[in-house]
Amino acid sequence: MVKAAALALVLITGGSAPASAQHLPPIGGPYPPPFTETLSNNIPLVFGMGADEAAQALGVPLNHVRGRPGEEIFLAFRNVGGSGLFVKQDRLFLQFRKGRLAGWKGDWGHNWMWQ
């Protein structure tokens, strides 16, 4: 009972710090980055890139899936972390037309837990 009361007292007093809003940047000063630049899911791909530029932007090698030169589909395995026991890799398919990136599609596979 005494431990529970002490814990409640610590939680009440510790959570009573004064709230303060973020201040505006000074005029002409450093501005915070736009919201879209702070997102963790930004993909550094741009339509019209070459295959070498796309591989460099993703930081992984591209694997040829099919297609003749200039009209290929490549596959990139992106390491997106995971726990210490299981490494999570997402597949990203890249479509090239006339040697330039025309589109991409993520493939997250099947969730084996729900089968």
N, C-alpha and C positions, 0 to 999 in steps of 0.2 A: 504494500500500500504506500509506504514511504517512497519507494523507488518510482512508482507510477506518478506520485505527486511531484517528485523532483524532476522527472522527465517532462511532465506537463509544464512546469515552471520554466525549464530551460527552453522548451519549444515556444512558449508564449513570449518570453523576453528576447529570444534570439530572432524571432520573426518580426520584431517590431522596429526594424531599421527604417529610417525615413526614406520614402520613395523620391526619386528625382528623375526628371525628364532629361533626355539627351539634348545638349545645347546645340544651337545652330552654328555652323562653321563661320568663321569671320569673313567679312566681305573681301573677296579676292583671295581667300585662303584655300587650303586644301579641302576639297569636297569629297565626301565618301563616295565609293563606287556605286554605280546604279545597281538596283536590286538584282537584275538579271545576271550581273557579273559575279554575284555572291552565291549563286545557286551551285549546288554540287553536281547537278546533272548536265552541265554544259558539255556539249560535244564539239570539239574544235574542227568540225567538218564544214566545208563550203562547197556549194555546187560549182563545178568547173575545175576542181582540183585534179591533178594527175594522180596516178596510183602511188608514185613515190612520195608525193606531198601528203596524201592521205595516211600512208603508213607512218610517216614522220609525225604527223599531227596526233595520231592515235598512240604512237609509241610502241606499236607491235607490228610484226611482219604480216603481210597479207598472203593468204593461201588461195591459189587459183581453184575455183569450183568448176566453171565451165565457160565456154565462149571462145571465139576466135580473137586474135589480137585487136585491141581497140574496142571490142564489144564484149568485155568479160564481166563475170561476176566473181568477186573475191570474198573471202571470209576472214574476219579478224576475231581472234579470241581475246577478249578484254578481261583482265583480272580485276574484279570489283571487290576484292577482299574476301570476307567470310570469317568463320571462326578459326581458331587454331587447329581444329581437327579437319575441317572441310574447306577447301579453297573453292571459291565461287568464281566461275568464269562465264561471262555472257558472250553469246555469239552475235556478231554484227556482220550482216551481208551488205556488200557495197556493189552497186551496179554502175558500170562505166559504159558510156556510149561515145564513140569517136575519141577514145582515150581520155575522156573527162568524166568526173564523177557526176552522175545523173540522179542518184538516189541511194538511200540506205534504209535498212530495216533491221531492228533488233529482234533476236530470237531467244527467248528466255527458257525454252525447252518445256518439258512437262514436270510438274511437281509430283515426285514419286510418292509423297505422303498421302495424296488424295486419290490414288488409283485403287 
